[in-house]
Amino acid sequence: MKIKDIIVRKEELGLTRPYTIAFKTTDSVSVSYVEIIGENGMYGLGSSNPSPYVIGETLDETMATLEAESFDWLIGRDIREVQQLLFEVNAKYPSQPAVRAALDIALYDLFAKYLGVPLVKFLGQKLYELPTSITIGIKNVEETLEEAEEYVERGFTNLKVKLGISLEEDIERVTKIYERYGARIIQRVDANQGYSVEQVLEFYKRTASLDLELVEQPMEAGNIEPLRHLSEPVKRLIAADESLISPEDGFKLASPPAACGIFNIKLMKCGGVSKALEIATIAKNSGQDLMWGCNDESIISITAALHAAFASEKTRYIDLDGSLDLARDLVKGGFTITDGVMRLTDAPGLGVEKI
C-alpha cells in the first residue's frame, strides 16, 4: 500500500490543572498532529509535544519544519518499507526529535493497521498491564496531601511527587504521604535536576524507611560522573531522564560503573518508537530497568509509548499520565485505565480513532 497524502497541523488541547516542576510552571498544552493517508484511505496518526528545556526544540520549530516539508520523499512510498522509511526519517531530521516522533508514530500506526494487528503484537508483546503513576507537581505540604487524596480516591496506587526546590520541604511532603497511606501507596519522586550529590545522599538517608520506588533525575543532566561513584543501593533507585535523550546517551550511562539503575525513555526525547526500542535494547543488555515517561501529550503519542513499553521485557515502570489532564484530545481509544492500571486495546495499529 502506497502513501497518498500527509496532513500536518498544530492543535491546542488545553489543560484542566496547571502544575509546577523545578524549572517551570505549565498551564496550557499544544501538540503537533500528523496524519499519513494510504491510497486505500487507511490512515496513521502521529503527534508530539517537545520539552525545549530538555531537547532544545520548541513546538513552533517542530511545526515550522513539518509545515514547510513537501514530503515528496515519502508520498508514493510503500508502507511495507516501513523500516527504511523510519531510517530516512531519523536521517532527515537528526536534531529535531519531535519532528521525528510525530512521523515515526504515524508510520508505525499505518503499518500495523495495514497488517491488521495492534502495534505491540508486531513488536512482540511482553507485558499486558501495568499501573501508571500520576504526578503531583511542586506544592506545599497541605496541597500535596489534598491532591494525593484525590488520586487515591480515583483508584491510583502509584504517585509521582515532583521535588527539587527545597530539600527539607521535599522530605516533609513524601514523609507525610507515607504517614497517611503507608505501603499501600507507592511513591516515586522526580527532582528534575534540583539536587547536588550531597543532597541526593541526604535525601536517600532521610527517606530510606519510606520505601520510595525510584528517584528520577536528581542531578544536573550534563554531569553524570558523580552518579557513578554512588553506592549500588542508591544508584539502583536513580532513573535517568534528562540525561537520557538518545541511544548514545544510553551507552554512556550504562558504561561501567553505571550511573543509574533505571532508564526513563520518552518518545518526545529520543524521537519516536524506533529509537526508543534501541534504548530498550541497550537496557536489556546492560542491566538497567526501564521506565516509560511522557510530557503533556495527546492520547496518540501516549498510546505509542505504551505499545513500546509493553514490547520491552525490561519494562518495570510506566509514568504515562500525560493525557489525563487535557481539556480535550484529538482521538479516542488506544488504551484503557482502571484504578490506575493501563492496558492496550486489541484494535489494529495504535488502536486510536479520530474524534
Secondary structure, DSSP 8 states (H G I E B T S, - for coil): -BEEEEEEEEEE---SS-EEETTEEE---EEEEEEEEETTS-EEEEEE---HHHHS--HHHHHHHHHH---TTTTT-BGGGHHHHHHHHHHH-TT-HHHHHHHHHHHHHHHHHHHTSBHHHHH----S-EEB-EEE-S--HHHHHHHHHHHHHTT--EEEEE--S-HHHHHHHHHHHHHHHGGGSEEEEE-TT---HHHHHHHHHHHGGGT---EE--S-TT--HHHHTS-HHHHHHEEESTT-SSHHHHHHHHSSS-S-SEEEE-HHHHTSHHHHHHHHHHHHHHT-EEEE---S--HHHHHHHHHHHHT-TTEEEE---TTTT-S--SEEESEEEETTEEEE-SSSBT-EEE-
